[in-house]
Amino acid sequence: MPLIVRGARPSPNIWNNPGSYELENRAVDPAGVIEAAMTERRTWTGATVLDIGCGTGFHLPRFAADAASVLGVEPHGTLADRARRRCAHLPHVEVRQGTAQALPVPDASVDVVHARWAYFFGPGSEPGLAEVARVTRRGGAAFVIDNDATRSTFGGWFRAAFPAYDATGVERFWTSRGWHRQPLDIAWRFERRADFEAVVRIEFRAEVAERVLAEHPGVEVDYAVNLWWRTF
């Protein structure tokens, strides 16, 4: 397989800095707010779960604890290999290299789809959404987690880093396609200041990152996200 599958959308953080992104994954949502909100809508106990843009497979073992089978899809070959190694002890977990807009998954074969900060950022993700609809069984559900740029300390940093981001347009995109929004309040909570600094520097361009680090002490920040979801 190629290092990167044709048509993949480059990720500026995990593709270039998987070690720092691992620190970020560990720091995100320590209270489990996102998972609780998802399971209120559709549990994955005994289900087939698809994680799109699974990266190094951070979330796969958690799904595997309850699911009947778990499939991760990742376009970057090095990250996909890391995900396979992470889940080598879990026989009901598989990782395939592929893209969101051409999922290597049969029709109507999964019950729960999960995508967290991967590919589905609003306008432009229509091909991936068509693939989600293709592979999800009747009675299944899909979840997309993305930043809520309209609020929270992190949201303010996001707006400074990406001033052209149109939060209203993104919401219009999702709702016009039958998706629902659940705003969630989570946190970034790091064990060490050095870890926090490393993650800030992979998430924001240099001038914004340095301003954030100069203005924000400590290892924790309030963070708002949107859980986009729909059933099939």
Secondary structure per residue as TSV (DSSP state, phi and psi in degrees):
chain	resnum	aa	ss	phi	psi
A	1	M	-	360.0	150.0
A	2	P	-	-69.1	162.0
A	3	L	S	-59.2	-43.8
A	4	I	B	-130.8	129.4
A	5	V	-	-68.9	139.5
A	6	R	T	-56.9	135.6
A	7	G	T	91.9	-3.5
A	8	A	-	-68.2	144.4
A	9	R	-	-90.3	119.9
A	10	P	-	-60.1	139.2
A	11	S	-	-102.5	119.5
A	12	P	T	-73.6	-15.1
A	13	N	T	-101.1	-67.3
A	14	I	T	-69.7	-34.4
A	15	W	T	-62.0	-38.3
A	16	N	T	-95.0	-20.4
A	17	N	-	-142.1	64.4
A	18	P	H	-62.9	-30.6
A	19	G	H	-66.0	-45.5
A	20	S	H	-67.3	-35.7
A	21	Y	H	-66.7	-31.3
A	22	E	H	-61.9	-40.9
A	23	L	H	-60.6	-40.1
A	24	E	H	-65.4	-45.5
A	25	N	H	-55.7	-40.6
A	26	R	H	-68.3	-27.6
A	27	A	H	-88.2	-20.8
A	28	V	B	-75.0	130.7
A	29	D	-	55.3	58.5
A	30	P	T	-62.7	-21.8
A	31	A	T	-86.5	-4.8
A	32	G	-	71.8	31.5
A	33	V	H	-64.9	-41.6
A	34	I	H	-64.0	-48.0
A	35	E	H	-61.8	-41.4
A	36	A	H	-62.8	-40.1
A	37	A	H	-66.6	-38.2
A	38	M	H	-63.9	-47.9
A	39	T	H	-68.2	-22.4
A	40	E	H	-65.0	-31.4
A	41	R	H	-86.5	-43.1
A	42	R	-	-161.9	114.8
A	43	T	-	-73.7	154.1
A	44	W	-	-109.2	13.1
A	45	T	T	-61.5	122.2
A	46	G	T	73.6	9.4
A	47	A	S	-100.1	171.6
A	48	T	E	-99.8	121.9
A	49	V	E	-111.8	137.5
A	50	L	E	-117.2	123.2
A	51	D	E	-107.9	109.8
A	52	I	E	-90.0	128.2
A	53	G	T	71.1	50.1
A	54	C	-	-73.7	-10.0
A	55	G	T	60.1	-128.9
A	56	T	T	-84.2	9.9
A	57	G	T	82.5	24.3
A	58	F	T	-56.0	-41.9
A	59	H	T	-88.0	-12.3
A	60	L	H	-61.3	-45.9
A	61	P	H	-61.8	-33.9
A	62	R	H	-65.8	-44.6
A	63	F	H	-62.1	-40.5
A	64	A	H	-64.5	-23.0
A	65	A	T	-62.2	-26.8
A	66	D	T	-122.8	-24.5
A	67	A	-	-79.4	157.5
A	68	A	S	-74.4	-37.8
A	69	S	E	-153.8	151.7
A	70	V	E	-134.6	134.3
A	71	L	E	-124.8	125.2
A	72	G	E	-104.8	137.6
A	73	V	E	-120.8	128.9
A	74	E	E	-145.1	129.3
A	75	P	S	-77.4	-21.9
A	76	H	B	-91.8	116.9
A	77	G	H	-60.8	-39.1
A	78	T	H	-64.5	-41.8
A	79	L	H	-68.1	-39.8
A	80	A	H	-60.6	-39.5
A	81	D	H	-63.9	-40.2
A	82	R	H	-62.6	-39.9
A	83	A	H	-64.1	-39.4
A	84	R	H	-63.5	-43.0
A	85	R	H	-64.5	-39.1
A	86	R	H	-61.2	-35.6
A	87	C	T	-106.8	15.5
A	88	A	T	-58.9	-25.8
A	89	H	T	-88.1	1.6
A	90	L	-	-113.9	99.1
A	91	P	T	-66.2	-18.8
A	92	H	T	-98.1	17.5
A	93	V	E	-116.3	133.3
A	94	E	E	-131.3	145.0
A	95	V	E	-122.1	128.0
A	96	R	E	-120.4	146.3
A	97	Q	E	-87.4	128.4
A	98	G	-	178.4	178.2
A	99	T	B	-113.8	162.8
A	100	A	T	-64.7	-33.5
A	101	Q	T	-86.7	0.0
A	102	A	B	-149.3	65.6
A	103	L	-	-64.5	131.1
A	104	P	S	-81.6	61.0
A	105	V	S	-140.1	136.0
A	106	P	-	-67.2	160.1
A	107	D	T	-58.1	143.3
A	108	A	T	45.3	51.3
A	109	S	-	-120.5	-3.2
A	110	V	E	-127.7	155.2
A	111	D	E	-102.8	-34.9
A	112	V	E	-132.8	127.7
A	113	V	E	-111.4	135.2
A	114	H	E	-129.9	131.2
A	115	A	E	-141.4	119.2
A	116	R	E	-120.6	111.9
A	117	W	S	52.8	45.9
A	118	A	S	-145.0	115.1
A	119	Y	S	68.7	-47.3
A	120	F	-	-87.3	79.4
A	121	F	-	-110.4	25.6
A	122	G	S	102.6	-141.2
A	123	P	T	-50.5	132.7
A	124	G	T	106.1	-15.7
A	125	S	-	-96.5	13.4
A	126	E	H	-55.7	-42.5
A	127	P	H	-60.6	-38.6
A	128	G	H	-67.1	-38.1
A	129	L	H	-65.5	-37.0
A	130	A	H	-62.8	-37.5
A	131	E	H	-67.6	-39.9
A	132	V	H	-58.9	-44.7
A	133	A	H	-63.6	-35.3
A	134	R	H	-67.1	-42.2
A	135	V	H	-90.3	-12.1
A	136	T	E	-89.1	132.5
A	137	R	E	-72.2	158.9
A	138	R	E	-58.9	132.6
A	139	G	E	91.0	-4.6
A	140	G	E	-83.4	177.9
A	141	A	E	-144.4	152.8
A	142	A	E	-126.2	143.1
A	143	F	E	-130.0	131.9
A	144	V	E	-125.5	126.6
A	145	I	E	-108.8	127.2
A	146	D	E	-144.8	167.4
A	147	N	E	-68.9	143.2
A	148	D	-	-99.1	101.9
A	149	A	T	-79.5	-1.4
A	150	T	T	-89.0	-10.0
A	151	R	S	-155.3	170.9
A	152	S	S	80.5	161.7
A	153	T	H	-61.1	-45.7
A	154	F	H	-61.6	-39.1
A	155	G	H	-59.6	-37.4
A	156	G	H	-64.0	-40.8
A	157	W	H	-63.6	-41.1
A	158	F	H	-62.4	-43.7
A	159	R	H	-62.9	-38.9
A	160	A	H	-65.7	-36.9
A	161	A	H	-78.3	-31.3
A	162	F	-	-131.0	70.6
A	163	P	T	-63.9	-21.0
A	164	A	T	-83.1	-5.2
A	165	Y	-	-64.9	129.1
A	166	D	-	-108.0	90.3
A	167	A	H	-62.6	-37.5
A	168	T	H	-65.9	-41.8
A	169	G	H	-64.1	-38.6
A	170	V	H	-65.0	-43.3
A	171	E	H	-63.4	-40.7
A	172	R	H	-61.8	-39.8
A	173	F	H	-58.2	-50.4
A	174	W	H	-68.0	-47.1
A	175	T	H	-66.3	-32.9
A	176	S	H	-68.0	-16.1
A	177	R	T	-104.9	13.6
A	178	G	T	86.2	13.6
A	179	W	-	-92.4	154.7
A	180	H	E	-113.4	149.7
A	181	R	E	-111.3	131.1
A	182	Q	E	-121.7	107.4
A	183	P	E	-71.7	135.9
A	184	L	E	-128.5	143.3
A	185	D	E	-105.3	115.5
A	186	I	E	-123.3	-158.0
A	187	A	E	-152.8	156.7
A	188	W	E	-100.1	126.3
A	189	R	E	-138.8	110.6
A	190	F	-	-102.7	154.6
A	191	E	S	-78.3	-31.4
A	192	R	S	-135.2	148.0
A	193	R	H	-60.1	-36.9
A	194	A	H	-61.2	-35.8
A	195	D	H	-68.2	-43.8
A	196	F	H	-57.6	-45.9
A	197	E	H	-63.8	-41.1
A	198	A	H	-62.7	-40.6
A	199	V	H	-72.6	-41.8
A	200	V	H	-56.0	-38.4
A	201	R	H	-74.5	-19.5
A	202	I	H	-91.8	-14.6
A	203	E	H	-93.1	-26.2
A	204	F	S	-130.5	151.0
A	205	R	-	-62.2	160.4
A	206	A	H	-55.1	-46.5
A	207	E	H	-66.6	-36.2
A	208	V	H	-71.7	-43.7
A	209	A	H	-58.5	-45.8
A	210	E	H	-66.9	-35.1
A	211	R	H	-65.8	-43.5
A	212	V	H	-57.8	-47.2
A	213	L	H	-67.6	-31.9
A	214	A	H	-72.9	-32.2
A	215	E	H	-93.4	-22.7
A	216	H	-	-115.7	109.4
A	217	P	-	-82.3	171.0
A	218	G	S	83.5	-163.8
A	219	V	S	-129.5	12.9
A	220	E	E	-137.9	147.0
A	221	V	E	-146.9	145.6
A	222	D	E	-74.8	146.9
A	223	Y	E	-148.2	130.5
A	224	A	E	-112.8	138.4
A	225	V	E	-132.0	163.0
A	226	N	E	-107.7	131.6
A	227	L	E	-99.7	108.9
A	228	W	E	-91.5	133.1
A	229	W	E	-148.6	154.3
A	230	R	E	-156.9	158.5
A	231	T	E	-109.1	163.7
A	232	F	-	-124.5	360.0
